[in-house]
Amino acid sequence: MSEQNLQWDHPTPFISDIEVTAEHIDHYGHVNNCEYIRWLEVVAWAHSDALGLTLERYRELDRGMVVHRHEVDYLAPAYLGERLQIATWIERCDGKLTLERRFQLQRVTDGVTLMRAHTRFICVQLSTGKAKRMPAEYASGYGAVALESVF
């Protein structure tokens, strides 16, 4: 199976490639579950960057989207040397305080989905850590690619 033949849960995913290396492997001989969480962060930032919502822009606006809740379903293990692809989508953006992402991780060789995840983010003022309304730039940037339009 090739990358072009992978079956994603939703249309127009943002995709990052992963190659499983020794640093990802745990004492059971497969990818440690903490790596999956790290990959969620990596692909989410790459997607935000592609939308022009970079860490630098977050700092300029004194606003950040921080994780409120992760839900992760580990469906099958990944092993050393495997090529994987992780996809993300903005599921919904309320244009005010919250943003939700979906994720799917697949093995390239056979198209098996190894993990699905859902993350809810809350907008905070970086200087105080307190919840704060998201800037219009976030609402329009994330909202434009959301699977569900809320506002």
C-alpha positions in Angstrom: 0.0 0.0 0.0 1.3 3.5 -0.7 0.7 6.8 1.0 -1.8 7.8 -1.7 -3.9 4.7 -0.9 -4.4 5.4 2.9 -8.0 5.7 3.9 -8.4 8.7 6.2 -11.4 9.2 8.5 -12.2 12.7 7.1 -11.4 14.6 3.9 -8.5 16.9 3.4 -6.2 15.8 6.2 -3.0 17.6 7.2 -0.4 14.8 7.2 3.1 14.3 8.7 5.4 11.4 8.0 7.0 9.4 10.8 9.7 6.7 10.8 9.8 4.6 13.9 13.4 4.7 15.4 15.0 3.1 18.4 14.2 6.1 20.6 10.5 5.4 20.1 10.6 1.8 21.3 9.8 0.8 24.9 10.6 -2.3 27.0 7.8 -4.3 25.3 9.5 -3.9 21.9 7.0 -1.5 20.3 6.4 2.2 20.2 5.8 3.6 23.7 2.4 5.2 24.2 4.0 8.5 25.2 5.4 8.8 21.7 1.9 8.8 20.3 1.1 11.8 22.4 4.3 13.6 21.3 3.3 12.9 17.7 -0.1 14.6 18.3 1.7 17.7 19.4 4.2 17.6 16.5 1.5 17.3 13.8 -0.8 19.9 15.5 2.0 22.5 15.5 3.0 21.6 11.9 -0.7 22.2 10.9 -0.9 25.4 12.9 2.3 26.6 11.3 0.9 25.8 7.8 -2.1 27.9 8.7 0.2 30.8 9.6 -0.6 30.5 13.3 3.0 29.9 14.5 4.4 29.9 18.0 5.9 33.3 17.2 2.4 34.6 16.2 0.9 33.1 19.4 3.5 35.0 21.4 2.9 38.3 19.5 -0.8 38.0 20.3 -0.3 36.8 23.9 -2.7 33.9 23.2 -2.2 30.2 23.0 -4.3 27.1 22.5 -3.5 24.7 25.3 -4.6 21.1 25.8 -7.6 20.7 28.0 -8.3 17.1 27.3 -6.8 14.2 25.3 -8.7 11.1 24.4 -6.5 8.5 22.7 -7.5 5.1 21.4 -4.5 2.8 20.9 -5.6 0.3 18.3 -2.5 -1.5 17.2 1.3 -1.3 18.0 4.0 0.1 15.7 7.5 -1.3 15.5 11.0 -0.3 14.8 11.6 0.7 11.2 8.0 1.2 10.2 6.8 4.1 8.2 3.7 5.8 9.6 1.6 8.8 8.7 -0.3 10.9 11.2 -3.2 13.1 10.1 -5.0 15.8 11.8 -8.2 17.9 11.2 -9.7 20.8 13.0 -13.1 19.3 14.0 -14.6 22.4 15.3 -13.6 25.9 16.4 -16.2 27.9 18.3 -14.5 31.2 17.5 -14.5 32.1 21.2 -12.6 29.8 23.5 -12.3 26.2 22.3 -10.9 24.3 19.4 -11.1 20.5 18.8 -8.8 18.4 16.7 -9.1 14.8 15.5 -6.0 12.6 14.7 -5.4 9.3 13.0 -2.2 7.4 12.8 -1.7 4.8 10.0 1.0 2.3 9.0 2.0 3.0 5.4 2.7 -0.6 4.4 -0.8 -2.0 5.1 -3.0 1.0 5.9 -3.8 -0.2 9.4 -5.0 2.5 11.7 -2.9 2.3 14.9 -4.4 5.2 16.8 -7.2 7.7 16.8 -7.3 10.7 19.1 -9.4 13.7 19.9 -8.0 16.8 21.7 -9.9 19.7 23.1 -7.9 23.0 23.4 -8.7 26.1 25.4 -7.4 29.6 24.5 -5.4 31.2 27.2 -3.5 34.5 27.7 0.1 33.4 27.7 1.2 36.1 30.1 -1.3 35.0 32.8 -2.3 31.4 31.9 -6.0 32.4 32.3 -8.7 31.5 29.8 -9.2 34.3 27.3 -11.2 34.8 24.1 -9.2 33.7 21.0 -8.1 36.4 18.6 -10.1 36.9 15.4 -7.1 35.6 13.6 -7.4 32.2 15.3 -11.1 32.0 14.8 -10.8 32.7 11.1 -7.7 30.6 10.5 -8.8 27.5 12.4 -12.4 28.0 11.6 -11.8 28.1 7.8 -10.5 24.5 7.8 -12.9 23.1 10.5 -15.0 20.1 9.6 -17.9 21.7 11.4 -18.6 25.4 11.2 -19.8 26.7 14.5 -19.8 30.4 14.0 
